[in-house]
């Protein structure tokens, strides 16, 4: 894949977890490969020469390319100057955010935004294969080729109960906070409930300066449904509905639905019960 117009800008990786540029290449790649695949399965109909095929799933997009690093001009160790910096983007040093299909107590490598010219991809590094090509007289590596493979990164929608099977039609997104903004200002700017935003990012101080932080923003539809469910729970005078909302925030959709049903049975008034149930249905 060649970039239109011969853009001379260097390819770079932005660390989405820290909000800072994690790596800029020394030389742009000569070739760039992008692959997107989907899985189809033949229908299991016996006695037919031509069976129809059925769509199963789509796979994340992948991109792969080779990067050349060279330090022959000053004789520096190319591994320390370039290769190790690239490999640092594979270190599992980030805690999964709200909405990821990973266990929250396990670290992962950073989520990245790769950009080269007009091509952009939110991704993670799947593999880096390094070949050292040239050495100084003392054995120091001064040229290397790194074959890099990226895999598209998207935060998964919550699995839900009910016919839709989705937490929300809106995807959870990541944002970088501008100077001097607090959680209430970020929530207002993105049209989400402040409590949902704070819960998703483990923010305990509502006045904390979040400048430079990368935050997970729940979908606005889910945030409004959570707020409505909480209001209905307070009107009913029951803690059970509040527990359901907490489970939604924690990503436990099945537990949330069960808690909502329990709250529905225990609510003081039928009106509050129906309001709480309908609010949660919007989430699913």
C-alpha positions, 0 to 999 in steps of 0.5 A, spaced: 500 500 500 502 506 497 500 513 501 497 518 496 501 524 494 507 521 497 506 524 504 513 525 507 511 525 514 513 520 519 509 514 521 508 514 529 504 511 535 500 515 540 499 511 546 492 512 548 492 510 555 497 515 557 495 520 551 502 521 549 506 519 543 509 513 544 514 512 538 516 515 531 519 511 526 526 513 523 524 511 516 517 510 513 516 503 511 517 502 503 511 497 503 505 497 507 500 491 508 492 491 510 488 485 511 481 484 513 477 477 513 471 475 515 468 467 516 463 464 512 460 457 513 457 452 509 450 450 511 449 443 513 444 441 508 445 433 506 444 431 498 445 438 495 451 439 490 451 447 492 450 449 499 449 456 501 454 459 505 452 463 512 456 469 515 459 467 522 464 473 524 468 478 522 476 479 524 479 485 526 483 488 521 491 487 521 496 491 518 504 489 517 510 492 515 517 493 515 521 498 519 529 499 518 533 502 523 540 505 522 545 508 527 552 507 522 553 514 522 554 515 530 556 507 531 550 507 537 547 501 539 541 500 534 537 496 539 538 500 545 536 507 541 531 504 536 529 497 537 527 497 545 523 503 544 519 500 539 518 493 543 516 497 549 510 498 546 508 491 547 510 491 555 504 489 559 504 495 564 496 498 563 490 496 567 484 494 563 479 500 562 471 499 563 468 496 558 474 491 556 473 484 555 479 482 559 480 481 567 480 487 570 486 485 575 491 483 569 495 488 565 495 489 558 500 492 553 498 499 551 492 501 546 495 505 540 493 510 535 497 508 529 498 514 523 502 515 517 499 520 512 492 519 511 492 512 514 490 511 521 488 505 525 486 504 533 490 498 534 495 494 539 502 491 537 501 483 535 508 482 534 515 484 532 520 480 529 527 483 529 533 482 524 540 485 526 543 486 519 549 490 520 555 490 526 560 495 528 567 492 528 566 491 536 560 487 535 555 492 536 549 492 532 548 498 528 542 496 523 536 492 524 529 490 520 523 490 525 517 486 522 511 489 525 504 486 525 498 491 528 491 488 530 485 493 530 483 495 537 476 496 539 473 496 546 467 490 545 460 492 547 457 489 553 454 482 552 447 483 554 440 479 556 434 480 551 433 480 544 439 485 542 445 482 545 448 489 546 449 493 551 448 499 547 448 501 539 454 506 541 461 504 542 465 506 548 470 511 546 477 514 549 478 521 550 484 525 552 482 530 557 484 538 555 487 543 560 484 544 567 478 540 566 474 536 572 470 530 571 464 534 571 466 538 565 468 532 561 462 529 563 458 535 560 462 536 554 461 528 552 453 528 554 454 523 559 452 522 567 458 524 571 457 518 576 458 513 570 464 517 568 467 517 575 465 510 576 468 507 569 475 511 570 475 510 578 475 517 580 474 519 587 475 526 587 470 530 583 475 536 583 481 533 581 485 536 575 484 531 569 489 534 564 493 529 560 489 523 562 485 518 557 478 517 560 473 511 558 467 515 556 461 510 557 455 511 551 450 517 552 444 512 551 447 507 557 449 513 561 442 516 561 439 509 562 443 508 568 441 515 571 434 514 570 434 507 573 437 510 579 432 515 579 427 510 579 430 506 584 430 512 589 423 513 588 421 506 590 425 507 596 429 500 595 437 499 594 436 493 590 435 497 583 441 501 585 445 494 586 443 493 579 446 499 576 452 498 580 453 491 576 451 495 569 457 499 571 462 493 573 460 490 566 456 485 569 450 485 564 447 478 567 447 480 574 444 487 572 438 484 569 437 479 575 438 484 580 433 489 576 428 483 576 429 482 584 428 490 584 422 489 580 419 484 585 420 488 591 419 495 589 414 499 593 410 502 588 408 499 581 409 505 577 417 506 580 417 498 579 415 499 571 420 505 571 426 502 573 425 496 569 424 500 563 430 504 564 434 498 564 431 495 558 434 501 554 441 499 556 440 492 553 
